[in-house]
Amino acid sequence: MSHYVFKLPDLGEGTVEAEIVNWRVKPGDTVAEDEVIVEVMTEKAAVEVPAPVAGRVLSTTGTPGDMVPVGAELIVIETAAGATNGASAPKASAGASAAPAATPAAAPGAAIPALAAAPAAATRGSRVATSPATRRRAHEAGVDLQQVAGSGPNGRIVPKDLDTFMARRGAQPTPLRTAPKAVPDVRAPGPAAATEEIKVIGLRRLIAQRMSEAKRNIPHFAYVEEVDVTELESLRRHLNRAPPAGASSLTYLPFLALALVRVLRQFPQCNAHYDAERGVIVRHGAVHLGIATQTPEGLKVPVVHDAQQLSLWELAASMRRLSEAARSNKAKREELTGSTITITSLGRLGGIASTPIINAPEVAIIGVNRAVERPMVVEGAIAVRLMMNLSSSFDHRFVDGFDAAAMIQALKECLEHPATIFMTP
């Protein structure tokens, strides 16, 4: 036997440290080579770190929330004689989400015995060929991949193999980590002074850090304008009666996105980044539209790249696909970075007005509030109209109040006369 000391590898892009989000193993556990042992988060991405060798875990360094520098001791594994201590580190696999995105943590659990009829893919102890996503699903479902027959090249286990095995076993993948307990209702029976402490780690820590930096460093100029979306609602209902094959119903957001693309041609200062290190404003010709999305792990901003090249239905499909991918942790890293301006909406919870925080290094964010019917004066008569507020924030250092208001007024004009959204400028 020998001891293998594995140090936190260089995760790329100038990373000097990483935060431990969740240990998948503990001292005394047996691990296979390439099995995920720990989830960490850098300033750029969530990363799953696999075991470099097979063996028994002797010790781990750090607990969830701790920052570990690159090159520091991470885990010690007892290996069979012949394993080389300090061998080159395995390549860590980047998770589905980047900042402010994260992979949900899952606690290690005991493997559930396989069905006797299930064929073994390889002898126990050998490395199983499969993707990190399939390996993760198997871990969360308590499935021993050694018992799964692979139908891929060279016996590689593909997703359908795992689905077939679990269907035969009669089990469904269930997350091993339970949700945090809710704070006790003060009206419910129990100790009046009951409290719960929840450590702020991972994506929630990163969100808190970036929100604080944005609010502290950016002088926000907030502007709220009401928009009559009665005609827009009529058009939306009309188009939804005969959508293209395979398309889902339209919401207001694709119309807003298309209108925003049109308006930004007149206000390029709002489709920009502020590079604080160089002290320059970078105006973008292309519109890379961020869509603020609430997920079980926190707020993520998937990005519709080159929105100016997409039609209304293409925008709707892209926004829906990216939001669903962000919620299910299937979004690729490049789909969660690079936005030049962001739209945020609370949907039916949108309220009357809000004060969205700018997604730095951007300089503008457009907030959508709930649409409600209200009595309005139209051409001297009272009429019931569908009204919706736009609550937006701008970086007042680089976008003057006049320009911010003018941009929202132009956006209002497009939304109140939706035919103009589709006119060639």
Secondary structure, DSSP 8 states (H G I E B T S, - for coil): -EEEEEE----STT--EEEEEEES--TT-EE-TT-EEEEEE-SSEEEEEE-SS-EEEEEE---TT-EEETTSEEEEEEE-TT--TT------EEEEEETT---------------TTS--SS-TTS---B-HHHHHHHHHHT--GGGS---SGGG-B-HHHHHHHHHHHT-----SS--------TTSSS-TT--------HHHHHHHHHHHHHHHHS-EEEEEEEEE-HHHHHHHHHHHHS--TT-----HHHHHHHHHHHHHTT-GGGSEEEETTTTEEEE-SS--EEE-EEETTEEE--EETTGGG--HHHHHHHHHHHHHHHHTT---GGGGS--SEEEEE-GGG--S-------TTBSEEEEEEEEEEEEEEETTEEEEEEEEEEEEEEETTTS-HHHHHHHHHHHHHHHHSGGGGGS--
